[in-house]
Amino acid sequence: MLAAMPTPPEPPGRERGDACPGALRLHAADDGALARVRLPGGLLTVRQASALADAADDLGDARLDLTSRGNVQLRGLADGCGAALGARLREAGLLPSDRHDRIRNVAASPLSGLDGKGFSDIRPWVRELDRLLCASDDLTDLSGRFLFGLDDGRGDITALAPDVTLIAADAGRQALLCFGPGPDALRVAARDAPRAAVLAAREFLAVLRQSGGKAWRVRELAPGLRPRPERLAARLAAAGIGSAPVPRAALPLGSPPAPGALQGPDGRWAVSVAAPLGRFSSAQWRLLARTAGRDGDGELRVTPWRGVVVPGLTAPVAAARLAALAEAGLVTSAASPWHGAGSCTGRPGCVKSLADVRADATASLKAARSGSAGTLPVYWSGCERRCGHPGGRWVDVLATGDGYRIAVRREAEDETVTAPAVTTVTTAAGLADAVTAARDARPDAHPTETTSAGGPRG
């Protein structure tokens, strides 16, 4: 039996319930209802991708937005369409369990098994973890924001700071199980990794029940409440899973897949593209699905960086399809200012937004010089909530009502790094220059905090 856990002081919790939208729990936005369709590991078949495009055309605004967890959002949905949408998603295999819809947040290394990097192809982990989640009625108490991360050893998913992380190790024979932001990990056999991740989520829920806390994520727990490795090891042992404590892997924080054509060790190629500001038209989405079906291996991989990878192409076909995707308006080169750029919905879709951030971001990016993408991602936010912002270190372009404030944020350290100097910018070109300078900031540099007074409104 697990030892009883002492009850520390009440942690800072959430004052309201988790209203995170799902495929069935729609969010009422100013531009219509919003549905968020979970895609564990970002994996999609051509049939499923086509079903999403059909739903966007028939029920929504004919666009598909990608989230920072590799999920898809449909916007502009009419009132009362929830039943029809649910039926479509069940038919396509995108909603295997109504009760578990919102907890199927699983991010995975999108290039796993494609480029010869990493320790193993972790797609089997994705499928097994999703199966276990949908078979676990007790896990429906998890927040819709709780994130499972499956990293093949390259460090890309680790950089997202998931709540429960599995990292492939030892040529794929073992895995490291990391729990929130703590410095320790447990080594388990690779075959036990998905089950160990589920047990870690149960340990999180046990902490909440015993402490009376209301946290949605592990990092929201007070340090004294965060689950201890020895408690998790005991829970794993009770389930027949052996483990050994190890220091947390000192992985480099891997980069997202770069746009372009990617060669694999087997002579096959993949194409990696991103949508401008994370939004695909249904026509662009269908073009990707056709590429996967006619020229690839029938699979699409949606990334947590608002992109899509289509694997299984030959070299000449990959080059031709990449050119066609660029012609269709997608981001196909890391030299593009649109690479690594995102934004929230902003006005008029969100009542809380202080600006039409999509229009302003578009004007700024169009004014930016080609080849000036910089090294940091950039994200425009319409208010202090910063919905959908990237993890790790990024350039934060925040609407204030009087313009934009630009700073570099470090999510993992929960801090904003700025210099005291303030610059006023009044044109899209000026804002573009300020953003470019911030994106080029060195890791040890303190970029200038910039205010765009009455800046571009598109």
N, C-alpha and C positions, 0 to 999 in steps of 0.2 A: 504493500500500500504506500501511497505517497504521503509524506509527512505533511501535517497541517501547516499552513502558511500563516505566520503572524499577520495581523491586520495593521498596516502602517496608517498614517494620517491619510485622509481622503485626497486623492490626486486631483489636479485641475481637470475637470471633465467637460463634456459638451452640455450646454444648457438646453439644446433642442435635439430632437431625434434626427437620425440620418435620413436626409431627403434625397440622397443620390439617385438619379433616375436610372431606369432600366428599360428593357424591351417591353415590359408590361406596366411598370409604374412610370407613366409619362410625366414630363415636367412642362408646366404651362409657361411658355415664354411669350414675349410680345409679338413674335412672328409666327405663333402657332405652337402646337405641342412638340416636344422633343423626346425622342426615344434613343436610348443608348444600348447598342447591341454588343454584348461581350463576345470576344473572339479569343479564347484561350490560346496563348502562344502566337496570336495573329494568324493562325492557319485557316485558310479558306480553300474550298474546292471551286472550280469554275461555276458549277451549278449554284453554289451558295452565293458567290459574288454576283451572279446574274440576278438571283432572287433579291438581293439588297438593292440593285439598280432598279429593278421593277418596282419595289416598294417605294423607293425615292420618287420615281416618276408618277406612280399611280396614287400615292397617298401623301407625298410631301412636296418639297420645293425643287425636286430633281437634282439635288446635290447630296454628297456624302462627306461628312466631316470626320477626320481621323483625330483620335484623342492621344494624349501623352502616355497611354497605356496600351496602345495598339488596338483600341476598340473603334467601332463605327457609330456615328450619330446621324440620325435622320431628323431633319427640322421641317418646320412649316406644316406639320401634320394637322389634319382637320380634327375637330372635336368628335369623339365617338368612333375613331378609326382603330382604337386599341385592339378590339377583338379581331378585326380583319388583319392587322399587322401581326398579331400573335399567331394566327392560323398560318400565315405565309412563312413565318420564321420556323414554326414547328415542322412544316412540310419540308423545309430545306435542311432540317437538322441543326438549325441555329439556336434552338431553344429546347434542349433535351430535358429540362426540368423547370417548370414554372417557379417552384419554390426556391430554387437555387440560382435563379437568373442573375441577381446582382452580386453574388459572391464569386462568380467565375472570373475573377481578375487575375490572370496569369500572363505575365510578360516573359518572353523567351528570346534568346539570342537569335535574331532573324537569319543570320548567315550560317547557323550551325549545320554542319555536314555539307556545306557548299564550297568553301574556299580553302579547306585544308588546315584551318586554324581551329583553336579550341581542342578539347580532349575527346569529345564524342558528339554524335548527333543526338540532341536531347529531345527531339520530337516525341519519342516514346514516353519520356517523362511527362510531357505536356498532356498527352492523351490519357495516361494513367491517372495523373493528378486530377484532371477534369472528371474522369469517371468516379474517382473517390469522393470528390466534392459533391457531386450530384447524388451520391449514395449515402451522404452523411446528413441526416436531418438536424443534428445538433449544431451544425455549422451555419445554419441559416441565421443564427444570432450575430454573425460577423457583419461588420459595416460594409456597405457597398464600396468603400474606399480602401479596404484592407487588400494589400497587394502581395501576391506570390511571385517571386522572380526565379527564373531558371536560366543559369548562366553556364555556357559550355566551357568556361575557363578563360575567355578572352577579356572579361571584365566589363562588358558593355551594359549588362543588366544590373550588375552590382552597383554601377554608378547611379542607378535610379533609386537606391536606398529602399528596397522592398521591405515589407514587414517580415516575411519568411523568404530566405534565399537558399537555393540549392546551387552549388558550384561544382561542376564536373572536375575530377582530379584523378591523378594516377592513371593516365591513359584511359579514362572513362570507367575504371573498375571501382572507384570510390567517389563519394560526394562529400562536400562540406556543407553542413547545415548551419546557417547563420540566422540569428533571431534578433531582428531589429538592429539598432545601432551599436550594440555591445561589442567588446573587443574579442570575445571568445566564439569558438565554433565547435561543432561536434562532427567527427568523421564517421560516416556510415557507409555501408556497402551500397553501390549504385542501385542494385535491385530493390533496396529498401527506401530509396530516396523519396519517391512520391508519398509513401505512407508516413514517413518521418515528417514531411512538411505538413500533412494533415494533423498529426499529433502535436506539432508545434502550435498550430492554430487553436487546437483544443486547450493547450496550456495557456495561451493568451486569454481565452474565454474564461478559464478557471480563475485566472488572476482577477479579471473584472468581477466575477461573481463574489469572490472572497473579499475583495476590497471595496465593493460597491461603486467602483469607478464607471465612467461612461466614455472612456476613450474609444476612438475609432481605429487608431493605429498604434503600433507598439511604441513608437517614438513619442507619443503623447502621454505615455505613462510617466509618472514621477520616477526618477532613477531608482529609488528604493523599491519600487513596485515592479520593475521590469523583470520578466521571468529569468530565473537563474539557470545556468547550464546544468547544474546537478539535478535540479527538479525535472528539466526536460529529459536528461539522460535516464532518470528513474522512470519517467513515463514511457520512453522508448523501450527500456528493458522489460517493463510490464507487458508490452505488446510483442516481445520476442525480437526486438531489434537491438543489436549490439552497437555501441558507440564509444568513441574515445575523444576526450577534450583536446583541442589543439588551438593555438593562437589563430585568430581570424586571418584568412589568406591575405597576403600583401599583394593583391592584384593591382596592376595598373588599371585606371579607370578607362576602359576601352571606349572607342569612338563608335558612333552610329555608322551604318553602311553608307559609304559615299555614293552619290548619284553616278550612274554610268554603267558600263559593262564590266562584269566581274568574272574572272576565269577560275574554274575549279580544277582540282588535281586530276580529275577524270577526263579532262578535255571538254567538258560541258561548260556552258556559260550561263550567267544570270544577268538580268537587267534590273537595276535599282533606280527608282524614280521617287520623286516627292511631289506633292500637290502644293501649288502656291498657297501659303498660309494654311495648309492642312485641309483644303477644301477641293474635292473633286466634283466636276460635273458628272452626271450620269453617263454622258457620252465618253468622257475620258476613262471612267471606271470600266465601261463596257469594252473599250479598246484594250485595256489591260487584261480583262477576262478572256477576250479573243486571243490575245497573244499567248496567254497561259494554256489555252485549250488547243490551239492550232500548232503552236511552235514549241511550247514548253512541256512540262510533265503534268500539267493539269492542276497545279497548285499555285496559290498566291500567298505571300507572307506579308501581313501588315505589320509595320514596325512601330515601336513606341515613339519614334521621331517623325511621325506623320508621313511615312513613306510606304512604298510597296516594293517587294522583291519578287520577281518572276523567275524561277529557276528552270533549268533543263533545256536550254537553247544551244544551237550550234553557233560558232563564231560569226559566220557571215549573217546569219539570221539575227543574232543579237545586235549587230551593228545597224542593220536595216530597221529593226523594230525600235531601237533607241532613237533613231532619227525621226521615225514616225511619231513617237511619243513626245519628242521635243516640239515637233510641228503642231501637235495637239495642245501645246501650252503647259506641259509638265516640266518639272525641274530635272534635268538630266546631267548637270555638270556641277561639281563643287565650286567652280569659279563663279557661279551665278550668285548675285546678291540675295536671291530668294532661298538659297540653300541654308538650312538651319533657321529660317525665319518663320515665326508663327504669331498668331494673335487670338484673343478671345473673340466672341461674337460681336460685342460692342453694340452701339446703336445701329439700327432701330430694333434689333432683336432682343436686347436685354434692357430692362427698365433701370437697372442699377448703373449702367455704363454712363460715364461722363463724356464720351466722345464716340464718333463713328470710327473706331480704331482700325477696322479693315480698310476703309477708304484712305485713312491717313497712312497706314503701313504701306498700302499699295503705292500711293504717291511717293513716299520716301524711297521705297525699293526701286521704283522706276527711275528715280533721279540718281540712284547710286551708280557708281561706275562698275562695269563688268570686271570681274576679277577682284572685287573689293569685299568679298563675303567675310573676310576676317576669320578668326579662329574660334570665336565664341558664338553659340546660338543667341538669337535675339527674340524677344517676345513682347508684343504690345498688349497691354491690359487696360481695360476701361475703368477699373476701380481697384481698390486695395485688396479685393479678394483674389485677384490674379488667377482666375479660373483657367485650368489647363496648362499652366506654365511648366516648362521643362524642369527636370531635376538637375542636381549638380550645380555648376557655375554657368550663369547666363547673363546677358544684357537685358535688364528690366526697363522697358519703356512704358511708363505709367501715366495715364491721363489724370490730370489734377483738376480739371474744370477750367483752368487758365492756360493749359498747354500740356507739355509732357515733361516728366522728370526722368532722367536717364541715369542708371547706376548699374553696377555689377553686383549680383546677388550670389550668395553661396548657400544653397538650400540646406545642405547637410550640416553646415555650421550655424544655420539660422541667423545669419548676419548679412548686413548690407555694407559693402565696402565703397566708400566714396571719398572724394577729396573736397575740401571746403569751397573751392572755387565754383562759381555759378556762371553759366553762359546763357544768354538769351538768344533764341533762334526763332525766326518768324516765317521761314520759307521751307517748303518740302526739301529743297536741295540742302539747306542748312541743317535740317533735321537728319537728312541722309548722311551728311558729313559727320555729325556728332555721333550717330549710331555706329558708323564705320569705325571711327576712332575708338569707341568703347569695345567693339568686337575685336579689335586688334590689340587690346590691352594685354600686357604680360601677366602671368599668374601672380607676380609679386607687385604689380602696379596698382595704383589707386586711380581708376578712371574718374574723369571729371563728372560731377553731378550737373546735369544740364536741364534748364527749363526752357521749353519752347512756348513763348508767350503768344497766345492766340494762334498757335501753329496751324499747319495745314489741316483742313477739314475735308479734303477730297472733293 
